Amino acid sequence: MTTDSDVFTPSAALGRSLIWAEEFTAPVAWGARWTGDRSSAYRYCDHNPDDNKLDWLTPSAVTVSNGVATFTATPAGRTLENGRQAWHTGLLTTEYSAEEFLVRAGDYMETRVRLPRGAGAWPALWTWKDGGNEVDCFEYHADNPHLLELSNHVHHAATYYTDVDVIAPGRWVTIGTALGAHCVEWYVNGDRVFADGTGVGPGWSAYPILNLSLCAGRYHAAPCDPAPITFDVDYLRVYR
């Protein structure tokens, strides 16, 4: 559903070729391309209360229509180990899939998303492998409506990027990350907004993860009512 007016071409994509893309023009290819019921980043595979999350991973919480994937979080009839009520929600990872696609040092990864409304919403595009290799291309919390969290957990660096004209609930935004060996760069609507000067190292690789988490309330507000929370994704593309 991307239109010409939505297209941004950051300098990070120039000189690279599109080598992998998910345009969400067909139903989610569970098993072949994507996994949605587990991640090694989650202590219990399909839920992870240790990370202040109410998530219970449920593949049916991700649906595709008109070129957009919608992640829908709803209260679940399950109780987490910490006694909190879980929420069914969606996650897409290439880990455990037949394809097992990995992003590598030097790649540029980009997504276009519609930021969610509703207390507790915590969408993200990030990476994970072997208990780490985490780069947060973005994290968003609806109680910080104009702020994106951009983090490199491999060689620690992070910033809070604020833009009241671009970042807001219900707003479409294009976010890209150049995963350099010596410097990771973040782009918002085609503009470079942060360069960490540390990078991920030349041998780095990881599985991309797109998901909608729900906050449990320790650092950000938890859901305040049982109304569904949605998060939309137009595409995910990787250039190399």
ABEGO torsion letter per residue (X at the ends): XBBAAABBBBAAABGBBBABBBAGABBBBBGAABBAABBAABAAGABBAAAGBABBBBAAABBBBGGBBBBBBBBBABBBAAGBBBBBBBBBBABGBAAGBBBBBGBBBBBBBBBBBEBGBBBBBBBBBGGBGBBBABBBBAABAABBBBBBAABBBBBBBBBAAABBBGBBBBBBBBBBAABBBBBBGGBBABBAGAEAEAABBBBBBBBBBBBAGAABBBBABABBBBBBBABBBBBX
